[in-house]
Amino acid sequence: MHVIKTYGEISEKGLNMLVKELKDKGFDLGYQFIVIGDKVNSQQLRDDVMSLTYLGYLEVDPKSKKIKISSQGEEALSTLNLNQDMLNKMKELVNGIKSNISLKESEDDLRGKIMKRR
């Protein structure tokens, strides 16, 4: 949830790419990924997102389909006492990766709009 909070609204595909990039940069959150071409997928990450959404900690925007932290999720995060150095490292890495993920998400959005017009 801290990764999503740091990044902001993100698609499921973008979240998979982001968490995989974090793993590649040495910040392993424990997820296993399957990579086929430019598609990155983790069933465990998807299951966790679904569970956190069901519990009310995450929300999915019905129009954009992007995942974000809910107010209940924000409250839950504020009660956790996590290693601040670890959180700072994660924030630094996420902010360094963010523009690349945003670009890929924008490309996918544009492709989707073009395909709908056909």
Secondary structure, DSSP 4 states (H G I P E B T S, - for coil): -HHHHHH-SB-HHHHHHHHHHHHHTT---S---EEETTEEE-HHHHHHHHHHHHTTSEEE-TTT--EEE-HHHHHHHHH----HHHHHHHHHHHHHHHHHHHHHHHHHHHHHHHHHH-
